[in-house]
Amino acid sequence: MDSVTSMTAAVRFIEEHLTDEITIGDVATAVHCSLYHFCRVFKRATLHTPYDYLMRRRLTKAARALVGDDARVIDIALDFCFANPETFTRAFRRMFSCSPSQFRKAGILDPLAMRPPLTDEHLAHLALADGLHPTPEDLPPLHWVGLMTLDHGEDQRNALWGFMSSLFEGHRGVGGAWSVTCYPEGWERHGPLYYAGVETKVPEDGLLVAKRLPAARYARFGHVGGAAARQLTLDTLHHTWLPQSGMRWAPRMVVERFEGLPSDGDWPVSWDVLVPVIEA
């Protein structure tokens, strides 16, 4: 059994037993691995230790239960195998930066704070990308013109870049192509904002939005797999790298840098993804 297949089976076993008293040894046994070998391969394949992944999935499910039903906090803690409310509260605060009671009172499920289950596609993408190896990069202030809209999916992003390509095709004043995905306050109720822009000296003509990003320190990642795999890279950044980085994500946005203008059906295979970070 290859590592992706065995780790897919391990993730499936964990998902089926989130409310059961299982150990990491039980998961290793289920996929016919020694405990030592399993822990090593799981970390390499998922970028999580098995225990960290199990706890984050339980806490994510517990967070949904806090907002979605009226069960007592102690009962939710016990449902997800926490021995007592104190242990549950400590673990919950580490992941969500607030207590379970505060989380329930706020009543907001931030998708970027939750740990969704890893899919076969995520595991295969991580194997292709060989994990995440960020490089620090300091960027000067960036000045762009472009188009901004709520991000409702790949078709909409294709339409934006298709328009930008037709507008600037062959124009000698165009520099790099960039996009910014922003997560402003309340975004989880409306969706993130997506901005497609280019560096250019062409004056604003009423159709385009001028945007300036201040100089900042970024963690730069390489994305591979083209437009179809874009969300897989972003998921890994949001749900794996950022929680483990010890850095603070500020402001809440992701910048993507392209060699040329993407367009419908003609996205590059790889590009840079940059996350602004500051010391926590």
C-alpha positions as CSV (number, residue, x, y, z in Angstrom):
1,M,0.0,0.0,0.0
2,D,1.5,3.4,-1.0
3,S,1.7,6.3,1.5
4,V,-1.1,8.3,-0.1
5,T,-3.5,5.3,-0.1
6,S,-2.6,4.3,3.4
7,M,-2.9,7.9,4.7
8,T,-6.3,8.2,2.9
9,A,-7.4,5.2,4.8
10,A,-6.1,6.6,8.1
11,V,-7.9,9.9,7.6
12,R,-11.1,7.9,6.8
13,F,-10.7,5.9,10.0
14,I,-10.2,9.1,12.1
15,E,-13.3,10.6,10.5
16,E,-15.4,7.6,11.4
17,H,-14.2,7.6,15.0
18,L,-14.2,11.3,16.1
19,T,-16.6,10.5,18.9
20,D,-15.0,7.3,19.9
21,E,-12.2,6.7,22.4
22,I,-9.4,5.8,20.0
23,T,-5.6,6.1,20.2
24,I,-3.1,6.9,17.5
25,G,-2.0,3.2,17.9
26,D,-5.6,2.2,16.9
27,V,-5.3,4.3,13.7
28,A,-1.9,2.8,12.9
29,T,-3.3,-0.7,13.4
30,A,-6.2,0.1,11.1
31,V,-3.9,0.8,8.2
32,H,-1.5,-2.0,9.0
33,C,1.5,0.1,10.1
34,S,3.8,0.1,13.1
35,L,3.1,3.1,15.3
36,Y,6.6,4.7,14.6
37,H,6.3,4.3,10.8
38,F,2.7,5.5,10.8
39,C,3.5,8.7,12.7
40,R,6.4,9.5,10.4
41,V,4.5,8.9,7.2
42,F,1.3,10.7,8.4
43,K,3.3,13.8,9.3
44,R,5.1,13.8,5.9
45,A,1.9,13.2,4.0
46,T,-0.4,15.7,5.8
47,L,1.9,18.1,7.6
48,H,0.1,17.3,10.8
49,T,1.0,14.8,13.5
50,P,-1.7,12.2,13.9
51,Y,-2.7,13.6,17.3
52,D,-2.8,17.2,16.1
53,Y,-5.0,16.3,13.2
54,L,-7.4,14.2,15.4
55,M,-7.7,17.0,18.0
56,R,-8.3,19.7,15.3
57,R,-11.0,17.6,13.7
58,R,-12.7,16.9,17.0
59,L,-12.5,20.6,18.0
60,T,-13.9,21.7,14.6
61,K,-16.9,19.3,15.0
62,A,-17.3,20.6,18.6
63,A,-17.3,24.2,17.4
64,R,-20.1,23.4,14.9
65,A,-22.1,21.7,17.7
66,L,-21.7,24.8,19.9
67,V,-23.2,27.0,17.3
68,G,-25.6,24.5,15.7
69,D,-27.5,23.0,18.8
70,D,-28.4,23.7,22.4
71,A,-26.4,20.9,24.1
72,R,-24.5,21.8,27.2
73,V,-20.8,22.6,26.8
74,I,-19.9,19.7,29.1
75,D,-21.9,17.3,27.0
76,I,-20.2,18.4,23.8
77,A,-16.9,18.0,25.5
78,L,-17.7,14.5,26.5
79,D,-19.2,13.7,23.1
80,F,-15.8,14.4,21.5
81,C,-13.8,12.4,24.1
82,F,-12.5,15.3,26.3
83,A,-12.2,14.1,29.8
84,N,-13.6,17.2,31.5
85,P,-14.6,20.8,30.6
86,E,-11.3,22.2,31.7
87,T,-9.3,20.1,29.2
88,F,-11.8,20.9,26.5
89,T,-11.6,24.6,27.2
90,R,-7.8,24.7,27.1
91,A,-7.7,22.8,23.8
92,F,-10.5,24.9,22.3
93,R,-8.9,28.2,23.3
94,R,-5.6,27.1,21.7
95,M,-7.3,26.6,18.4
96,F,-10.0,29.3,18.4
97,S,-8.5,31.9,20.8
98,C,-11.6,32.0,22.9
99,S,-13.5,29.8,25.3
100,P,-16.3,27.5,24.1
101,S,-18.9,29.7,25.8
102,Q,-17.5,32.8,24.1
103,F,-17.6,31.0,20.8
104,R,-21.2,30.0,21.2
105,K,-22.2,33.5,22.2
106,A,-20.5,35.0,19.0
107,G,-22.3,32.4,16.9
108,I,-20.0,32.8,13.9
109,L,-18.3,29.9,12.1
110,D,-15.2,31.2,10.4
111,P,-14.4,28.7,7.7
112,L,-10.7,29.6,7.8
113,A,-10.5,28.8,11.5
114,M,-12.0,25.3,11.1
115,R,-10.0,22.2,10.1
116,P,-12.0,20.4,7.4
117,P,-11.3,16.8,6.7
118,L,-8.4,16.1,4.3
119,T,-9.6,14.6,1.0
120,D,-7.8,12.3,-1.4
121,E,-7.2,15.4,-3.6
122,H,-5.5,17.3,-0.8
123,L,-3.2,14.4,0.0
124,A,-2.3,13.9,-3.7
125,H,-1.7,17.6,-4.1
126,L,0.6,17.7,-1.0
127,A,2.6,14.8,-2.4
128,L,2.9,16.6,-5.7
129,A,3.9,19.9,-4.1
130,D,6.3,18.1,-1.6
131,G,4.7,20.0,1.3
132,L,4.9,23.7,2.0
133,H,8.3,25.4,2.2
134,P,7.9,29.1,2.5
135,T,10.5,31.7,1.7
136,P,10.4,35.1,3.3
137,E,10.1,38.0,0.9
138,D,9.9,41.7,1.5
139,L,7.9,43.5,-1.1
140,P,7.9,47.3,-1.7
141,P,4.6,49.1,-2.1
142,L,2.5,47.7,-5.0
143,H,0.4,49.8,-7.3
144,W,-2.1,48.1,-9.5
145,V,-5.3,48.7,-11.5
146,G,-7.9,46.0,-12.0
147,L,-11.3,44.7,-11.1
148,M,-12.7,43.5,-7.7
149,T,-15.7,41.4,-7.0
150,L,-17.0,38.9,-4.4
151,D,-15.3,35.6,-5.1
152,H,-18.0,33.1,-6.2
153,G,-15.7,30.6,-7.8
154,E,-13.5,29.7,-10.7
155,D,-15.9,30.8,-13.5
156,Q,-16.0,34.3,-12.1
157,R,-12.3,34.5,-11.7
158,N,-11.9,33.3,-15.3
159,A,-14.3,36.0,-16.4
160,L,-12.3,38.7,-14.6
161,W,-9.0,37.6,-16.1
162,G,-10.5,37.2,-19.5
163,F,-11.7,40.8,-19.5
164,M,-8.3,42.0,-18.2
165,S,-6.5,40.0,-20.9
166,S,-8.6,41.5,-23.6
167,L,-8.1,45.0,-22.2
168,F,-4.3,44.9,-21.8
169,E,-3.3,42.4,-24.5
170,G,-0.2,43.7,-26.3
171,H,0.0,46.8,-24.1
172,R,3.6,47.6,-23.5
173,G,3.0,49.4,-20.2
174,V,1.8,46.3,-18.4
175,G,4.0,44.8,-15.8
176,G,3.2,41.8,-13.5
177,A,-0.2,40.3,-13.0
178,W,-1.4,39.9,-9.4
179,S,-4.5,38.9,-7.5
180,V,-5.5,39.6,-3.9
181,T,-8.1,37.5,-2.0
182,C,-9.3,39.6,1.0
183,Y,-11.1,38.3,4.0
184,P,-12.6,41.5,5.6
185,E,-14.8,41.4,8.8
186,G,-18.0,39.6,8.1
187,W,-16.7,37.9,5.0
188,E,-18.0,34.5,6.1
189,R,-21.5,35.8,5.6
190,H,-20.9,37.2,2.1
191,G,-17.7,35.5,0.7
192,P,-14.2,36.8,0.3
193,L,-13.3,39.6,-2.1
194,Y,-11.2,38.8,-5.2
195,Y,-9.1,41.5,-7.0
196,A,-7.5,40.9,-10.4
197,G,-4.9,43.5,-11.2
198,V,-1.8,44.4,-13.2
199,E,1.1,46.8,-12.7
200,T,0.6,49.5,-15.3
201,K,1.0,53.2,-15.9
202,V,-2.3,53.3,-17.8
203,P,-4.5,55.9,-16.1
204,E,-7.7,54.7,-14.5
205,D,-10.5,54.9,-17.0
206,G,-13.5,54.6,-14.8
207,L,-13.9,50.8,-15.3
208,L,-10.8,49.8,-13.3
209,V,-10.1,50.1,-9.6
210,A,-6.7,51.4,-8.5
211,K,-5.2,49.6,-5.5
212,R,-2.1,50.1,-3.4
213,L,-0.6,47.6,-1.0
214,P,1.9,48.9,1.5
215,A,5.4,47.4,1.8
216,A,5.2,44.2,3.8
217,R,6.9,41.0,4.8
218,Y,5.4,37.9,3.1
219,A,5.8,34.2,3.3
220,R,6.1,33.1,-0.3
221,F,5.0,29.6,-1.4
222,G,5.1,27.9,-4.8
223,H,1.7,26.7,-6.1
224,V,1.6,23.9,-8.7
225,G,-1.3,22.4,-10.5
226,G,-2.9,25.3,-12.2
227,A,-6.3,26.8,-11.6
228,A,-7.9,23.5,-10.8
229,A,-5.6,22.9,-7.8
230,R,-5.6,26.5,-6.5
231,Q,-8.0,25.9,-3.7
232,L,-6.0,22.9,-2.5
233,T,-3.0,25.1,-2.0
234,L,-5.1,27.8,-0.2
235,D,-6.6,25.2,2.0
236,T,-3.2,23.9,3.1
237,L,-2.1,27.5,3.8
238,H,-5.2,28.4,5.9
239,H,-5.7,25.1,7.8
240,T,-2.2,23.7,8.2
241,W,0.6,26.2,7.7
242,L,-0.8,29.3,9.3
243,P,-1.9,27.5,12.6
244,Q,1.5,26.0,12.9
245,S,3.6,28.9,11.8
246,G,3.8,30.9,15.0
247,M,3.1,34.0,12.9
248,R,0.2,36.4,12.8
249,W,-1.6,36.7,9.5
250,A,-2.1,40.4,9.0
251,P,-3.9,41.7,7.1
252,R,-6.1,38.8,6.3
253,M,-5.4,38.4,2.6
254,V,-3.6,36.2,0.1
255,V,-1.6,37.6,-2.8
256,E,-0.9,35.6,-6.0
257,R,1.7,36.6,-8.5
258,F,1.7,35.5,-12.1
259,E,4.2,35.7,-14.9
260,G,1.5,36.6,-17.4
261,L,-2.2,37.5,-17.4
262,P,-4.3,34.4,-16.6
263,S,-7.3,33.9,-18.8
264,D,-10.1,31.4,-19.3
265,G,-8.6,28.1,-20.1
266,D,-5.0,29.5,-20.1
267,W,-3.8,29.7,-16.6
268,P,-0.1,29.0,-15.9
269,V,0.7,25.7,-14.3
270,S,2.5,27.3,-11.4
271,W,2.8,30.7,-9.7
272,D,3.7,32.3,-6.4
273,V,1.3,32.6,-3.4
274,L,2.3,35.2,-0.8
275,V,0.8,35.5,2.7
276,P,1.5,38.8,4.7
277,V,2.8,37.8,8.2
278,I,4.1,39.6,11.3
279,E,5.6,38.2,14.4
280,A,3.0,36.9,16.8
